[in-house]
Each structure stands twice: as structure tokens, then as C-alpha cells.
Amino acid sequence: MGDFLRHHVFNNLGLKLISLALAVGLWLAVARDPVAEVAVEVAIEFHNIPQNLEISSENIPRAQIRLRGPERIVRRLQPADV
């Protein structure tokens, strides 16, 4: 058991502690942002339509998309970004 601890736990202990501190710091930086949800209305675009298919619609279809994520990022989004 002592050989296991020495070989797997205490080997490169400094690097393991630094990586643990970096992981905790990154988690705290991401987790502290409040979560926000916004609804964005976007137009539906048709791409790669087969030649024998015809879409006849008087109005351009739109969809409402709900986005959830860190508030500082989600609040800045525009419909063109989606």
C-alpha cells in the first residue's frame, strides 16, 4: 500500500496540486456567472433544395429559439449570430 501511494499519489505532487488549483479556478470563473435564458426569433432558411422541389409560401417562416447560458454572453446575442 505504501508503494502504491508513493508511486501513484506522491509522484509529481507539485504538478498535481497546480492542475487541481487551475481546475478549481476555472470552475469558479465559469460557475459564478448567472444563467440567463433569452428567446430569439430567427428566419428559417432553406439550403440544398432538390431541383424538383418547389416551396410556395407567402410569408417567410420564422422560429423562436430559446438560448440558455452565461448571462454576459447570452444577452449580447443578436438574431444574426444564431
ZIRA-V320989 format. One record per helix or strand of 2 or more residues. SS is the DSSP state (~ for helix, > for strand). FROM is the first residue (numbers start at 1). TO is the last residue. If there is no record, write none. Layout:
ss->{SS;SS}
from->{FROM;FROM}
to->{TO;TO}
This chain:
ss->{~;~;>;>;~;~}
from->{2;13;35;62;71;79}
to->{9;31;43;70;74;81}
